[in-house]
Amino acid sequence: MTPSVFDGLEAVDETTYCVELGANAEQALKKHWDSFITRDDFIWLANVGINAVRMLRS
């Protein structure tokens, strides 16, 4: 996870992030997940020769 998602918090991982934010954690994490990987990331991967990406749904 990108460090900016932890700005202003004592949390250092997703579990402590959820504990610290409580009910607000889900909304904040969804916003992060929806914007963390972009089309530009896939363009960069293709340009450096990566031709497959494994995507998991949790």
Gaussian input, Z-matrix of N, CA and C with variables (Angstrom, degrees):
# hf/3-21g

backbone

0 1
 N
 C     1     B1
 C     2     B2     1     A1
 N     3     B3     2     A2     1     D1
 C     4     B4     3     A3     2     D2
 C     5     B5     4     A4     3     D3
 N     6     B6     5     A5     4     D4
 C     7     B7     6     A6     5     D5
 C     8     B8     7     A7     6     D6
 N     9     B9     8     A8     7     D7
 C    10    B10     9     A9     8     D8
 C    11    B11    10    A10     9     D9
 N    12    B12    11    A11    10    D10
 C    13    B13    12    A12    11    D11
 C    14    B14    13    A13    12    D12
 N    15    B15    14    A14    13    D13
 C    16    B16    15    A15    14    D14
 C    17    B17    16    A16    15    D15
 N    18    B18    17    A17    16    D16
 C    19    B19    18    A18    17    D17
 C    20    B20    19    A19    18    D18
 N    21    B21    20    A20    19    D19
 C    22    B22    21    A21    20    D20
 C    23    B23    22    A22    21    D21
 N    24    B24    23    A23    22    D22
 C    25    B25    24    A24    23    D23
 C    26    B26    25    A25    24    D24
 N    27    B27    26    A26    25    D25
 C    28    B28    27    A27    26    D26
 C    29    B29    28    A28    27    D27
 N    30    B30    29    A29    28    D28
 C    31    B31    30    A30    29    D29
 C    32    B32    31    A31    30    D30
 N    33    B33    32    A32    31    D31
 C    34    B34    33    A33    32    D32
 C    35    B35    34    A34    33    D33
 N    36    B36    35    A35    34    D34
 C    37    B37    36    A36    35    D35
 C    38    B38    37    A37    36    D36
 N    39    B39    38    A38    37    D37
 C    40    B40    39    A39    38    D38
 C    41    B41    40    A40    39    D39
 N    42    B42    41    A41    40    D40
 C    43    B43    42    A42    41    D41
 C    44    B44    43    A43    42    D42
 N    45    B45    44    A44    43    D43
 C    46    B46    45    A45    44    D44
 C    47    B47    46    A46    45    D45
 N    48    B48    47    A47    46    D46
 C    49    B49    48    A48    47    D47
 C    50    B50    49    A49    48    D48
 N    51    B51    50    A50    49    D49
 C    52    B52    51    A51    50    D50
 C    53    B53    52    A52    51    D51
 N    54    B54    53    A53    52    D52
 C    55    B55    54    A54    53    D53
 C    56    B56    55    A55    54    D54
 N    57    B57    56    A56    55    D55
 C    58    B58    57    A57    56    D56
 C    59    B59    58    A58    57    D57
 N    60    B60    59    A59    58    D58
 C    61    B61    60    A60    59    D59
 C    62    B62    61    A61    60    D60
 N    63    B63    62    A62    61    D61
 C    64    B64    63    A63    62    D62
 C    65    B65    64    A64    63    D63
 N    66    B66    65    A65    64    D64
 C    67    B67    66    A66    65    D65
 C    68    B68    67    A67    66    D66
 N    69    B69    68    A68    67    D67
 C    70    B70    69    A69    68    D68
 C    71    B71    70    A70    69    D69
 N    72    B72    71    A71    70    D70
 C    73    B73    72    A72    71    D71
 C    74    B74    73    A73    72    D72
 N    75    B75    74    A74    73    D73
 C    76    B76    75    A75    74    D74
 C    77    B77    76    A76    75    D75
 N    78    B78    77    A77    76    D76
 C    79    B79    78    A78    77    D77
 C    80    B80    79    A79    78    D78
 N    81    B81    80    A80    79    D79
 C    82    B82    81    A81    80    D80
 C    83    B83    82    A82    81    D81
 N    84    B84    83    A83    82    D82
 C    85    B85    84    A84    83    D83
 C    86    B86    85    A85    84    D84
 N    87    B87    86    A86    85    D85
 C    88    B88    87    A87    86    D86
 C    89    B89    88    A88    87    D87
 N    90    B90    89    A89    88    D88
 C    91    B91    90    A90    89    D89
 C    92    B92    91    A91    90    D90
 N    93    B93    92    A92    91    D91
 C    94    B94    93    A93    92    D92
 C    95    B95    94    A94    93    D93
 N    96    B96    95    A95    94    D94
 C    97    B97    96    A96    95    D95
 C    98    B98    97    A97    96    D96
 N    99    B99    98    A98    97    D97
 C   100   B100    99    A99    98    D98
 C   101   B101   100   A100    99    D99
 N   102   B102   101   A101   100   D100
 C   103   B103   102   A102   101   D101
 C   104   B104   103   A103   102   D102
 N   105   B105   104   A104   103   D103
 C   106   B106   105   A105   104   D104
 C   107   B107   106   A106   105   D105
 N   108   B108   107   A107   106   D106
 C   109   B109   108   A108   107   D107
 C   110   B110   109   A109   108   D108
 N   111   B111   110   A110   109   D109
 C   112   B112   111   A111   110   D110
 C   113   B113   112   A112   111   D111
 N   114   B114   113   A113   112   D112
 C   115   B115   114   A114   113   D113
 C   116   B116   115   A115   114   D114
 N   117   B117   116   A116   115   D115
 C   118   B118   117   A117   116   D116
 C   119   B119   118   A118   117   D117
 N   120   B120   119   A119   118   D118
 C   121   B121   120   A120   119   D119
 C   122   B122   121   A121   120   D120
 N   123   B123   122   A122   121   D121
 C   124   B124   123   A123   122   D122
 C   125   B125   124   A124   123   D123
 N   126   B126   125   A125   124   D124
 C   127   B127   126   A126   125   D125
 C   128   B128   127   A127   126   D126
 N   129   B129   128   A128   127   D127
 C   130   B130   129   A129   128   D128
 C   131   B131   130   A130   129   D129
 N   132   B132   131   A131   130   D130
 C   133   B133   132   A132   131   D131
 C   134   B134   133   A133   132   D132
 N   135   B135   134   A134   133   D133
 C   136   B136   135   A135   134   D134
 C   137   B137   136   A136   135   D135
 N   138   B138   137   A137   136   D136
 C   139   B139   138   A138   137   D137
 C   140   B140   139   A139   138   D138
 N   141   B141   140   A140   139   D139
 C   142   B142   141   A141   140   D140
 C   143   B143   142   A142   141   D141
 N   144   B144   143   A143   142   D142
 C   145   B145   144   A144   143   D143
 C   146   B146   145   A145   144   D144
 N   147   B147   146   A146   145   D145
 C   148   B148   147   A147   146   D146
 C   149   B149   148   A148   147   D147
 N   150   B150   149   A149   148   D148
 C   151   B151   150   A150   149   D149
 C   152   B152   151   A151   150   D150
 N   153   B153   152   A152   151   D151
 C   154   B154   153   A153   152   D152
 C   155   B155   154   A154   153   D153
 N   156   B156   155   A155   154   D154
 C   157   B157   156   A156   155   D155
 C   158   B158   157   A157   156   D156
 N   159   B159   158   A158   157   D157
 C   160   B160   159   A159   158   D158
 C   161   B161   160   A160   159   D159
 N   162   B162   161   A161   160   D160
 C   163   B163   162   A162   161   D161
 C   164   B164   163   A163   162   D162
 N   165   B165   164   A164   163   D163
 C   166   B166   165   A165   164   D164
 C   167   B167   166   A166   165   D165
 N   168   B168   167   A167   166   D166
 C   169   B169   168   A168   167   D167
 C   170   B170   169   A169   168   D168
 N   171   B171   170   A170   169   D169
 C   172   B172   171   A171   170   D170
 C   173   B173   172   A172   171   D171

   B1=1.4492
   B2=1.5172
   B3=1.2729
   B4=1.4486
   B5=1.5322
   B6=1.3112
   B7=1.4623
   B8=1.5282
   B9=1.3355
   B10=1.4642
   B11=1.5265
   B12=1.2984
   B13=1.4682
   B14=1.5365
   B15=1.3342
   B16=1.4616
   B17=1.5326
   B18=1.3425
   B19=1.4674
   B20=1.5274
   B21=1.3186
   B22=1.4538
   B23=1.5145
   B24=1.3308
   B25=1.4654
   B26=1.5292
   B27=1.3135
   B28=1.4562
   B29=1.5255
   B30=1.3022
   B31=1.4669
   B32=1.5250
   B33=1.3430
   B34=1.4683
   B35=1.5273
   B36=1.3320
   B37=1.4588
   B38=1.5331
   B39=1.3276
   B40=1.4587
   B41=1.5251
   B42=1.3113
   B43=1.4624
   B44=1.5212
   B45=1.3380
   B46=1.4595
   B47=1.5311
   B48=1.3238
   B49=1.4651
   B50=1.5260
   B51=1.3310
   B52=1.4651
   B53=1.5207
   B54=1.3126
   B55=1.4609
   B56=1.5278
   B57=1.3422
   B58=1.4597
   B59=1.5345
   B60=1.3221
   B61=1.4646
   B62=1.5272
   B63=1.3062
   B64=1.4598
   B65=1.5179
   B66=1.3283
   B67=1.4633
   B68=1.5264
   B69=1.3266
   B70=1.4647
   B71=1.5242
   B72=1.3173
   B73=1.4632
   B74=1.5218
   B75=1.2994
   B76=1.4635
   B77=1.5276
   B78=1.3125
   B79=1.4727
   B80=1.5302
   B81=1.3252
   B82=1.4627
   B83=1.5259
   B84=1.3229
   B85=1.4636
   B86=1.5262
   B87=1.3225
   B88=1.4666
   B89=1.5229
   B90=1.3357
   B91=1.4647
   B92=1.5310
   B93=1.3135
   B94=1.4671
   B95=1.5315
   B96=1.3163
   B97=1.4680
   B98=1.5296
   B99=1.3312
   B100=1.4697
   B101=1.5214
   B102=1.3233
   B103=1.4660
   B104=1.5225
   B105=1.3104
   B106=1.4647
   B107=1.5309
   B108=1.3034
   B109=1.4642
   B110=1.5222
   B111=1.3315
   B112=1.4595
   B113=1.5256
   B114=1.3042
   B115=1.4707
   B116=1.5293
   B117=1.3182
   B118=1.4638
   B119=1.5255
   B120=1.3147
   B121=1.4664
   B122=1.5284
   B123=1.3289
   B124=1.4600
   B125=1.5295
   B126=1.3113
   B127=1.4671
   B128=1.5194
   B129=1.3159
   B130=1.4683
   B131=1.5363
   B132=1.3225
   B133=1.4669
   B134=1.5294
   B135=1.3144
   B136=1.4692
   B137=1.5170
   B138=1.3147
   B139=1.4647
   B140=1.5235
   B141=1.3334
   B142=1.4654
   B143=1.5298
   B144=1.3291
   B145=1.4574
   B146=1.5174
   B147=1.3068
   B148=1.4759
   B149=1.5263
   B150=1.3285
   B151=1.4686
   B152=1.5282
   B153=1.3244
   B154=1.4604
   B155=1.5163
   B156=1.3107
   B157=1.4540
   B158=1.5225
   B159=1.2992
   B160=1.4610
   B161=1.5219
   B162=1.2973
   B163=1.4636
   B164=1.5158
   B165=1.3069
   B166=1.4536
   B167=1.5149
   B168=1.2778
   B169=1.4627
   B170=1.5086
   B171=1.3076
   B172=1.4714
   B173=1.5002
   A1=109.01
   A2=115.42
   A3=120.80
   A4=111.00
   A5=117.62
   A6=119.83
   A7=114.20
   A8=118.77
   A9=119.86
   A10=112.76
   A11=117.76
   A12=119.75
   A13=110.32
   A14=116.57
   A15=121.83
   A16=113.17
   A17=117.93
   A18=120.81
   A19=111.44
   A20=115.66
   A21=121.64
   A22=115.14
   A23=116.82
   A24=120.62
   A25=110.22
   A26=116.03
   A27=120.97
   A28=110.92
   A29=118.00
   A30=123.53
   A31=111.31
   A32=115.27
   A33=121.19
   A34=112.02
   A35=117.26
   A36=121.50
   A37=108.43
   A38=115.91
   A39=119.52
   A40=112.75
   A41=116.99
   A42=120.19
   A43=111.17
   A44=117.26
   A45=119.49
   A46=110.99
   A47=117.07
   A48=122.02
   A49=109.76
   A50=116.35
   A51=121.47
   A52=111.26
   A53=116.97
   A54=120.13
   A55=109.64
   A56=116.25
   A57=119.86
   A58=112.80
   A59=117.52
   A60=120.35
   A61=113.35
   A62=117.11
   A63=120.48
   A64=111.90
   A65=116.31
   A66=121.71
   A67=113.11
   A68=118.46
   A69=121.70
   A70=113.43
   A71=117.04
   A72=121.01
   A73=112.73
   A74=117.97
   A75=120.53
   A76=111.58
   A77=117.21
   A78=120.97
   A79=110.70
   A80=117.44
   A81=121.14
   A82=111.06
   A83=117.17
   A84=120.23
   A85=111.32
   A86=118.27
   A87=120.16
   A88=110.77
   A89=116.77
   A90=120.33
   A91=109.97
   A92=116.67
   A93=121.71
   A94=110.96
   A95=117.18
   A96=121.28
   A97=111.68
   A98=116.58
   A99=120.62
   A100=113.52
   A101=116.91
   A102=119.17
   A103=114.34
   A104=118.70
   A105=121.35
   A106=112.30
   A107=118.14
   A108=122.63
   A109=107.61
   A110=116.23
   A111=120.37
   A112=110.74
   A113=115.55
   A114=121.75
   A115=110.62
   A116=117.26
   A117=121.03
   A118=112.12
   A119=117.48
   A120=120.71
   A121=110.78
   A122=116.86
   A123=120.45
   A124=111.00
   A125=117.16
   A126=120.65
   A127=109.72
   A128=117.30
   A129=121.57
   A130=110.25
   A131=117.22
   A132=120.86
   A133=110.61
   A134=117.23
   A135=120.89
   A136=110.90
   A137=116.89
   A138=120.56
   A139=113.37
   A140=117.42
   A141=119.92
   A142=111.99
   A143=116.72
   A144=120.49
   A145=115.97
   A146=118.22
   A147=120.37
   A148=107.44
   A149=116.84
   A150=119.25
   A151=113.17
   A152=116.84
   A153=120.40
   A154=109.22
   A155=116.00
   A156=122.04
   A157=107.57
   A158=116.84
   A159=120.64
   A160=108.24
   A161=116.08
   A162=121.00
   A163=108.56
   A164=115.61
   A165=121.78
   A166=109.19
   A167=114.93
   A168=119.83
   A169=107.20
   A170=115.20
   A171=117.73
   A172=111.59
   D1=143.44
   D2=179.98
   D3=-67.96
   D4=138.21
   D5=-177.34
   D6=-57.46
   D7=-29.74
   D8=-177.14
   D9=-63.08
   D10=-24.24
   D11=178.79
   D12=-67.81
   D13=-18.37
   D14=-179.74
   D15=-97.83
   D16=-0.41
   D17=-177.34
   D18=-52.57
   D19=129.20
   D20=177.17
   D21=81.46
   D22=3.43
   D23=-178.99
   D24=-116.02
   D25=159.87
   D26=173.11
   D27=-86.98
   D28=-15.76
   D29=-177.17
   D30=-59.28
   D31=145.14
   D32=178.80
   D33=-123.45
   D34=-3.14
   D35=178.27
   D36=-151.18
   D37=173.64
   D38=-175.08
   D39=-64.39
   D40=-34.97
   D41=-179.27
   D42=-65.36
   D43=-50.38
   D44=179.94
   D45=-69.81
   D46=-27.75
   D47=174.00
   D48=-59.79
   D49=-47.82
   D50=-179.43
   D51=-65.61
   D52=-38.15
   D53=178.67
   D54=-65.85
   D55=-45.24
   D56=-177.33
   D57=-67.25
   D58=-40.07
   D59=-177.90
   D60=-87.39
   D61=-17.69
   D62=178.15
   D63=59.33
   D64=-128.23
   D65=-175.91
   D66=-64.15
   D67=-20.32
   D68=-179.69
   D69=-83.67
   D70=-9.60
   D71=-175.49
   D72=-63.47
   D73=-44.48
   D74=-175.84
   D75=-60.23
   D76=-47.43
   D77=-179.81
   D78=-62.82
   D79=-43.50
   D80=-179.46
   D81=-65.38
   D82=-41.54
   D83=179.74
   D84=-68.98
   D85=-39.75
   D86=177.94
   D87=-61.27
   D88=-41.20
   D89=177.05
   D90=-60.91
   D91=-43.78
   D92=178.08
   D93=-62.92
   D94=-49.01
   D95=-177.95
   D96=-61.95
   D97=-37.47
   D98=-178.33
   D99=-71.00
   D100=-17.27
   D101=-175.94
   D102=-121.49
   D103=-5.83
   D104=-173.43
   D105=-70.51
   D106=-45.04
   D107=177.76
   D108=-104.65
   D109=128.28
   D110=-176.21
   D111=-122.26
   D112=173.24
   D113=175.68
   D114=-55.89
   D115=-39.16
   D116=179.19
   D117=-59.91
   D118=-32.97
   D119=177.08
   D120=-64.24
   D121=-40.62
   D122=179.03
   D123=-70.16
   D124=-35.27
   D125=175.63
   D126=-63.37
   D127=-44.61
   D128=177.99
   D129=-60.60
   D130=-45.92
   D131=179.49
   D132=-57.65
   D133=-45.95
   D134=179.23
   D135=-62.77
   D136=-40.47
   D137=-178.71
   D138=-66.92
   D139=-25.76
   D140=178.27
   D141=-96.45
   D142=7.80
   D143=172.64
   D144=97.89
   D145=3.97
   D146=176.67
   D147=-76.94
   D148=125.28
   D149=-177.04
   D150=-119.30
   D151=9.79
   D152=176.85
   D153=-150.19
   D154=143.26
   D155=177.99
   D156=-134.51
   D157=128.21
   D158=177.51
   D159=-91.54
   D160=125.85
   D161=-179.45
   D162=-116.98
   D163=128.73
   D164=178.96
   D165=-113.44
   D166=143.72
   D167=175.79
   D168=-110.14
   D169=126.85
   D170=-178.96
   D171=-107.98

